[in-house]
Amino acid sequence: MLTVPAEETLDALVAVLDEIRLGRSRSRSELIARTGLGRAVVAQRVGELIERGLVREVGYGRSTGGRPPRQLYFHAEAGHVLVADLGATSIDVAVTTLDGRILAHRDEPADIGDGPERCLGRVDQLFAELRSSTRDLPGELWGIGIGVPGPVEFRTGTPVSPPIMPGWDGYPVRARFAAAYDTPVWVDNDVNLLCLGEWRSGAAVGHDNVVVIKVGTGIGAGIISDGRLHRGAQGSAGDVGHIQVVDERAVICRCGNVGCLEAVAGGAAIGRDGEAVAREGRSERLLAALDQHGQVSAADVARAASYGDPAAVELLEAAGRRIGRMLASVVNFFNPSLIVVGGGVALSGDHLLSATRETVQRRSLPLATRELVISRSSLGGLAGVIGASAMVVDQLFAREHIAHWMAAGGPAGMPEVALAG
Ligand SMILES: [Zn+2]
């Protein structure tokens, strides 16, 4: 019978497991060098992780003469994770292994404004489809991760006054899924999950200080500070879309304030301004889009810009410059080594990203931009579900949670693990 390790050994256990599961150490000698733990302690903790089925010793590493070293691997198939990334206009769901490998994925259009009962009911249906259609699902369900397009109080897994999510304020998203699936559940905003995904397996791998900005219908940012996702005191860090960037009282944001970045440079704003351009007769392509759909979207503007439509190009560049000015302030304040730009609007062409990049370089302090890289997100639409999976597994293996399920061999059937710590 395996028991919960003593307090003093738990730190070492988590340190060793993190090294192995994040691919930083592959052997006992690497673990000793990187963790600073003694040889005997590393040997004991590795032995314990193997006994508990979380680590496997497989194959042979590169031989340097003599006996070839065996290599340590995280047992990512010990269980599986269900994740859902809800955007303003889409739902992405996936089932993954414990190292974020996607076993099956579905996405479809959706309207977050339909409210929690309908949106989350649809997530239930998609989860059921994923589970029934995925062959050889590894292990049991170890946890669920949910992303929503608005501020979330991370501690309780509850959306708090989300501007574009009518009916969701205070809705107990975690409690709902924990009760229905009898498993630990974590909830975060979609931008933090995009950030985690890019950091774990996308454009931000290896960087310790990163800003990931998402330009979709709205605008938000996720922050990696000193190698950790920075959520802030209440979980609202990175809400850069509501920084005031213009004084015009005419531009009212959906949050109720005036002059927010999102209200002049987000996807909804670009569509609105594109429609005005069409009505003023300044763009034939946007007028055609207006005639066809009855409105102009950011995607219409991006498409017109890709054909060289001057008014559409100017709209995207103006948005890019405004985003760049905000980011220049962030760069001066936070000094990241990398900015990753993601979200449907940013990824739909080069005009917005180029204008953003140029403005950040011009307006930030030279020391802050000397080694600064600004790149586009590399996981595209999958970053959110990959990030949600990383959130769940990071939480399961966190120091404050692991002791609560370790003796049982896994967290399946233990929804209270998410509340521990
Ligand atoms: Zn606002």
Boltz pocket constraint, residues with backbone or C-beta under 6 A from the ligand:
constraints:
  - pocket:
      binder: B
      contacts: [[A, 241], [A, 242], [A, 253], [A, 254], [A, 255], [A, 256], [A, 257], [A, 260], [A, 262], [A, 263]]
      max_distance: 6.0
